């Protein structure tokens, strides 16, 4: 149920129906999470009226909040188990995708390389009562091995290739959802860990900001 006084509730319901369900996202848990998370609280004030529009928005320091459909699609691709799930997110950004994950997983570990964004996201998540999220400032390409293995890893920035560290931190049967390709244009991919290797699936063309780090792009 939308919070009392939530003037964006209708826009959020319309976003889910017209932008997400209409494009084929079917998981009822994902759709409910997208209906529940107040996206307008995760965008800068000057973009708030466009919070539920069908596209990404800038959030500062050259980063963006992803298009709602892409957030929902990536979340659905993770196939987060309904109980006891532990998820790693690379690229906290505004914290919006993090909040969606927090509605589905028991614990979410998220890494952001920009300290200011991490602090802002952490404050938003706590204001919303999402206390199952752990935020860290650091190099996301190296993952967060102390809490591995994860049921799913979601990467919200584009890598030139899959960071080897992430392959080691997902459990057997778990998934990594990540955009891979050149700067400016990539393919969203889903990697599922099997006993001895990974099953790799190309999903759709996408355009994400670069994943900067030791096992990603250089900052230059």
Buried (B, 14 or more C-beta within 10 A) or exposed (E): EBEEEEEBBEBBBEBBEEBBBEEEBEBEEBBEBBBBBBBBBBBBEEBBEEBBBEEBBEBEEEBBBBBBBBBBBBBBBBBBBEEEBBBBBBBBBBBBBBBBBBBBBBBBBBBBBBEEBBEBBBEBBEEBEBEBBBBBBBBBBBBBEEEBBBBBBBBBBBBBEBBEBBBEBBEEEBBBBBBBBEEEEBBBBBBBBEEEEBEEBEBEEBBBBBBBBEBBBEEE
